[in-house]
Amino acid sequence: MTGYRASIHDGPRELAREAARRFVETAEAAVAEKGFFTVALAGGSTPEATYHELARDYADRPLWGSTHVFFGDERTVPPEDEDSNYRMARETLLDYVQTAGVYRMKGELTPEMAAAEYERDLQGFFGGDTPVFDLILLGVGPDGHTASLFPGTPALDVRDRLAAANPVEKLDTDRLTLTVPVLNAARAVWFLVAGEDKAEAVAEVLEGDADPHEYPSKLVRPDDGGPVWMLDREAASGLTG
């Protein structure tokens, strides 16, 4: 990925603090411009740390009343399950702010039903075209996956759906995920990545030449200038650029 934009932070805490600050800045700009802000949240430890920072330092900001919260992916579990991305976001952030709306992926339904219902939710809010989120937050796994777009899985090639049920053979489960066209239509996409275990994947995604089906994060190339990568020093340790 040539011409990528990355900021490198001393550690996970510094990364989370800066991501929270930029989140608020981006949200307030969107509200000032058009009266509301739309965001798709991510699971994972680095986004979770960012949500803690938002709840601690920014919960009293007026922006929340104009913020509509969606999710980039979900596990096929009920909303109170300890593995639920929704539960993590609710316990770390959403319980502390009063948003204009929260739209979760219903992992308690069958995967196909949950994906279809989420697509209807997206269409109902954004209209019939591909949704244009103000901000989508993403992480990267050590295998290069992002959202629930895992290497070699069917959802990587879905171009006619907004949300997909994605069977992940190596995990022996199905996942729910936004599709690549939705990720690439966003006004801003941020990858929040910390930890040495992510360094090899980050280097391959940003500077390597592997097939995107092997490192799905490579498929995320928004039309508006590409994604922003926010890394701690360990996650960035394999980069040469």
Secondary structure, 3 states (H helix, E strand, C coil): CCCCEEEEECCHHHHHHHHHHHHHHHHHHHHHHHCCEEEEECCCHHHHHHHHHHHHHCCCCHHHHHEEEEECEEECCCCCCCCCHHHHHHHHCHHHCCCCEECCCCCCCCHHHHHHHHHHHHHHHHCCCCCCCCEEEECCCCCCCECCECCCCHHHHCCCCCEEEEEEHHHCEEEEEECHHHHHHCCCEEEEECCHHHHHHHHHHHHCCCCCCCCHHHHCCCCCCCCEEEEECCCCCCCCC
